[in-house]
Structures are given as C-alpha cells and as structure tokens.
Amino acid sequence: MSYTDTQLLIIDPQNDFCDLPADWQPRSPITGQITAPSLPVTGAHADMQRLASWITSQGAKLAQITITLDSHQSYDIAHPVFWQQRDGSAVTPFTQITAAQVRAGDFAPRNTPELPRTLQYVDQLEAQGSYTLMVWPLHCEIGSWGHGVHASVLSVCLQWQEVQHRAVRHVFKGMHPWTEHYSAIRAEVPNAQDPETGLNTPLLERLRHNQTLVIAGEASSHCVRATTEHIVQNWGSGDLSRIVLLTDCMSPVAGFEAAHTDFLQRMRAIGVRCETSASFG
C-alpha cells in the first residue's frame, strides 16, 4: 500500500452491533443494570479487534480513515415504538412488515393519522425491490453508549490521529425517522424534504479520491452490503479492484448469512477484491 493512496472506510463499528463479553459492558448509573448491546452481531467483537490490529500495523500507510455511525431516535419507522398490531398490542423486534399486511390492518402506526404516509413508504420500498421493512430493536440511539464506537477501534483511531496529525472523518446516517438508512451513501427511500437522505455526493467523491478504498465494519448482511453496493453503483470507473473488502472484519446479522455469502460472491464477480486482514497489507 501507498501512504497517499489508501483510505479505510469503517461502517458502523458501534457497541450496539458488537457481541461484547460481559466485562466490556458498562453498568447503567440510572438502573444499576448492565448495559448490553441491543443488536449484537455474532463475531463482531472479534471482527473489530482484528480491524484494530490491522489499523495498528498499517496505519502509517493510510491517507484517511472514515467512520460511519448508525444514528437513531426511538421514534422511527423501523423501531417497535412506531408500530402496533391489529389488537393494539406491541410489535416485537425482528418482525418484518409488508405493504399488504399494513393495508389489511395487521400492522399500523400507533399515530393513526400517519397511516397514509406509512403505506406510501412501504409501497415504495417494495416497488424498488429493497429490503422488506424490518422492525429492529432500538439501537444506536443518539447519545447512548450503544451509539459509541467499539473501544479497540476507538483507541487505535485516536492513536492514528495523534501520529498522523489528521482527523478521522465521521458520517452520521439514520436520523430521519421516515426511512431506513442502511447505506451511508443514501437512504432506502430518499426524502426530498431532507437532503441528508439523498445521494451523499461529497462522501462518494472523498471515497473515490484515493487509489484504494478498504472497507470493513458491521453488518455485512445489511449496512456494509448496502453501502458497498451504492459505492459500486456510483464508482464512476471500470476498475473495481480499487475497492477491497476485509472479509474477516465483518459479519452478518444472525439469520441473514445467505445475504452475506451472496454479497461477497457478487462483489468478487464484478472485480471487487475480497481479502482478509492477514492477507492485505
């Protein structure tokens, strides 16, 4: 690698996505209970430790580090507090909701006047062939411990900044409550009233700036996958070998292992390089 030619993009290396051991989990000063990750991805803790080791060994060769941060509020179309079932009961996390189910009344927004807008959203989501709407547990709530970066990655990024005398760039996504935002490049359904949900052209330009773009993070079945797909679609160059996925520094959400496998196979097929932290450096 060349010092001036490589950028590292770390997608959502946040506490809520990491299967942290008990001694990495803090105790709430309010309840006294252990604060556990709300959406842990199996293998993510080890992924982030491998990534931290890779940054330590390769940091002098990195021109830039960019970190994306999933950033949510409790009231969100992809969170339980937004929804109710036909009988008014709560909707449990990991429930998938289709437009047909909303139209039939099986699921509805708790705020009844928002039904037309909700239907419009799920209709558009399905029309464009995106993910089926998933009700996730509240995660990466803005300002919470879960929103923070995994301690190992945070530590090595601090060291990198102190040695290289340049700042890590941060990209926030997911703050608009009316659209899912897996990708750091654009929301699933961009909202014309909120430019932050549209195509992030400045970010794309920065990611294309260096000769090589290395991508790692969580989860490979969702946010890594969506971000990488949008980068590829907007790369503007036939040479996709400039993009490198560190495959041992990402893992899928449980139950979505097939999406992970399919994602890597498709990326390899179009020329994106799939390496490990041991093989690339």
C-alpha positions in Angstrom: 0.0 0.0 0.0 1.0 3.6 -0.6 0.7 6.2 2.2 -1.1 8.6 -0.1 -3.3 6.1 -2.0 -5.3 4.2 0.6 -8.4 5.1 2.5 -10.1 3.0 5.2 -13.9 3.1 5.4 -15.3 1.5 8.7 -19.0 1.0 8.6 -20.9 1.3 11.9 -18.3 -0.2 14.3 -20.6 0.6 17.2 -21.2 -1.0 20.6 -24.8 -2.0 19.9 -23.7 -4.1 16.9 -20.9 -5.9 18.8 -21.2 -9.2 20.7 -19.2 -7.8 23.6 -18.2 -10.0 26.5 -19.6 -9.1 29.9 -16.5 -7.3 31.1 -16.8 -4.9 28.2 -20.4 -3.9 29.1 -20.9 -0.9 31.4 -23.4 -0.6 34.3 -26.1 2.0 34.0 -25.8 4.7 36.7 -29.6 5.1 36.5 -30.8 1.5 36.8 -27.7 -0.3 38.0 -28.2 -2.9 35.3 -25.6 -4.0 32.8 -26.0 -2.1 29.5 -25.8 -4.8 26.9 -25.6 -4.3 23.1 -29.1 -4.1 21.7 -28.4 -5.6 18.3 -25.2 -7.7 18.7 -23.8 -9.4 15.6 -22.2 -12.7 16.2 -18.5 -12.4 15.6 -18.4 -8.6 15.5 -16.3 -8.2 18.7 -13.6 -10.3 17.2 -14.0 -8.5 13.8 -13.3 -5.2 15.5 -10.3 -6.5 17.4 -8.8 -7.8 14.1 -9.6 -4.5 12.4 -7.9 -2.6 15.3 -4.8 -4.8 15.0 -4.8 -4.2 11.2 -5.0 -0.4 11.7 -2.1 -0.5 14.2 0.1 -2.3 11.7 -1.0 -0.4 8.6 -1.9 3.0 10.0 1.2 4.7 8.6 0.1 3.8 5.1 -3.5 5.1 5.4 -4.2 8.5 3.9 -7.6 8.7 5.5 -10.0 6.9 7.9 -13.7 7.4 7.5 -16.2 6.0 10.1 -20.0 5.8 9.5 -22.3 5.9 12.5 -25.8 4.5 12.5 -27.7 7.2 14.4 -31.3 6.7 15.5 -34.1 8.0 17.7 -36.6 5.9 19.5 -39.5 7.0 17.2 -38.6 5.6 13.9 -40.5 3.6 11.2 -38.1 0.7 11.8 -38.5 0.6 15.6 -41.1 -1.0 17.8 -42.5 2.2 19.3 -43.8 3.3 15.9 -46.0 0.2 15.3 -48.9 -1.7 16.8 -50.7 -4.9 15.9 -54.4 -5.2 14.9 -55.4 -5.6 18.5 -53.2 -2.7 19.7 -50.5 -4.8 21.1 -46.8 -4.1 20.7 -44.8 -5.3 17.7 -41.8 -7.3 18.7 -38.3 -6.7 17.3 -37.3 -8.7 14.2 -40.8 -8.5 12.8 -40.9 -8.0 9.0 -43.8 -5.9 7.7 -45.1 -5.8 4.2 -47.4 -3.3 2.5 -50.1 -6.0 2.2 -50.1 -6.5 5.9 -50.4 -2.8 6.6 -53.2 -2.5 4.0 -55.0 -5.4 5.7 -54.7 -3.8 9.1 -52.4 -6.5 10.6 -50.0 -3.7 11.5 -50.5 0.0 11.8 -48.6 3.1 13.0 -49.6 4.0 16.6 -50.1 7.5 15.4 -53.2 6.8 13.2 -53.0 9.9 11.0 -49.7 8.7 9.8 -51.2 5.6 8.1 -51.2 7.1 4.5 -47.6 8.2 4.8 -46.6 4.8 6.2 -48.3 3.0 3.3 -46.6 5.2 0.8 -43.3 4.3 2.3 -43.7 0.5 2.4 -45.2 0.6 -1.1 -42.2 2.5 -2.5 -39.8 0.3 -0.6 -41.3 -2.8 -2.2 -41.7 -1.3 -5.6 -38.0 -0.6 -5.9 -37.0 -4.1 -4.7 -35.4 -3.1 -1.5 -35.3 -4.9 1.8 -38.7 -5.8 3.4 -39.3 -3.4 6.2 -37.8 -4.8 9.4 -38.8 -3.7 12.9 -35.4 -3.7 14.7 -34.8 -3.3 18.4 -34.0 0.3 19.3 -30.3 0.5 18.6 -27.5 3.1 18.2 -29.7 5.7 19.9 -28.1 9.1 19.5 -26.0 9.9 22.6 -26.2 6.4 24.1 -23.3 4.1 24.9 -24.6 1.8 22.2 -24.1 4.6 19.6 -20.4 4.8 20.5 -17.5 3.1 18.7 -16.1 -0.2 19.8 -13.3 0.6 22.3 -10.5 -1.1 20.4 -11.3 0.7 17.2 -11.8 4.0 19.0 -8.4 3.6 20.7 -6.4 2.9 17.6 -8.1 5.7 15.7 -7.1 8.1 18.4 -3.5 6.9 18.1 -3.7 7.2 14.3 -4.8 10.8 14.6 -2.1 11.7 17.1 0.6 10.2 15.0 -0.6 11.2 11.5 -1.9 14.7 12.5 -5.2 14.4 10.7 -8.7 13.8 11.8 -10.9 10.8 11.3 -13.9 11.7 9.3 -17.3 10.7 10.7 -20.6 10.2 8.7 -23.9 10.1 10.5 -26.8 8.2 9.0 -30.3 7.2 10.1 -31.6 10.3 11.8 -34.6 10.7 9.6 -37.5 8.7 11.2 -39.4 8.1 8.0 -36.9 6.0 6.1 -34.4 3.2 6.8 -30.8 4.2 6.2 -28.6 1.1 5.9 -26.3 2.6 3.4 -24.0 5.6 4.2 -24.5 6.7 0.6 -28.2 7.2 0.6 -31.4 6.2 2.5 -33.5 3.3 1.3 -36.2 5.8 0.2 -34.8 9.3 0.0 -37.0 12.1 1.2 -36.9 15.2 -1.0 -37.5 17.4 2.1 -34.4 16.0 3.8 -31.2 16.3 1.7 -29.4 14.1 4.2 -31.4 11.1 2.9 -30.4 11.6 -0.7 -27.2 10.6 -2.5 -24.2 11.7 -0.5 -22.1 13.0 -3.4 -19.4 14.7 -1.3 -18.8 11.4 0.6 -18.6 9.5 -2.7 -16.1 11.9 -4.1 -13.9 11.6 -0.9 -14.1 7.8 -1.1 -13.1 7.8 -4.8 -10.2 10.2 -4.1 -7.6 7.6 -3.1 -6.3 4.8 -5.3 -7.5 2.1 -2.9 -10.6 2.0 -0.7 -10.6 -0.6 2.0 -14.0 -1.4 3.6 -14.7 -3.1 6.9 -17.5 -3.0 9.6 -20.9 -4.3 10.5 -23.1 -5.8 9.4 -22.1 -7.5 6.2 -25.7 -8.5 5.5 -27.1 -5.0 5.8 -25.1 -1.8 6.3 -21.8 -3.0 4.8 -23.6 -4.6 1.9 -25.9 -1.6 1.1 -23.0 0.9 1.4 -20.7 -1.1 -0.8 -23.4 -1.7 -3.4 -24.1 2.0 -3.6 -20.4 2.8 -3.8 -20.0 0.3 -6.7 -23.1 1.8 -8.5 -21.6 5.3 -8.3 -17.9 4.4 -8.6 -17.5 6.1 -12.0 -14.7 3.8 -13.0 -14.5 0.3 -14.5 -11.6 -0.6 -12.1 -13.5 -2.0 -9.1 -10.3 -3.8 -8.0 -9.5 -0.4 -6.3 -12.2 -1.5 -3.7 -11.1 -4.1 -1.1 -13.4 -5.8 1.4 -11.7 -7.1 4.6 -13.9 -10.1 4.9 -12.7 -11.2 8.4 -13.6 -7.7 9.7 -17.3 -8.0 9.0 -20.1 -10.5 9.9 -23.8 -10.9 9.1 -26.8 -10.4 11.3 -28.0 -13.9 12.5 -30.4 -15.4 10.1 -29.0 -13.4 7.2 -25.9 -15.5 6.5 -27.1 -16.1 2.9 -27.2 -12.4 2.2 -23.6 -12.2 3.4 -22.5 -15.0 1.1 -24.4 -13.7 -1.8 -23.0 -10.2 -1.3 -19.4 -11.4 -1.3 -19.9 -13.6 -4.3 -21.4 -10.7 -6.3 -18.6 -8.4 -5.4 -16.0 -10.9 -6.4 -17.8 -11.4 -9.7 -17.6 -7.7 -10.6 -13.9 -7.3 -9.6 -14.1 -6.1 -6.0 -11.2 -7.6 -4.1 -12.1 -9.8 -1.1 -9.1 -10.0 1.3 -8.5 -10.7 5.0 -6.7 -8.6 7.5 -3.9 -11.1 7.3 -3.6 -11.2 3.5 -3.9 -7.5 2.7 -1.3 -5.1 3.9 
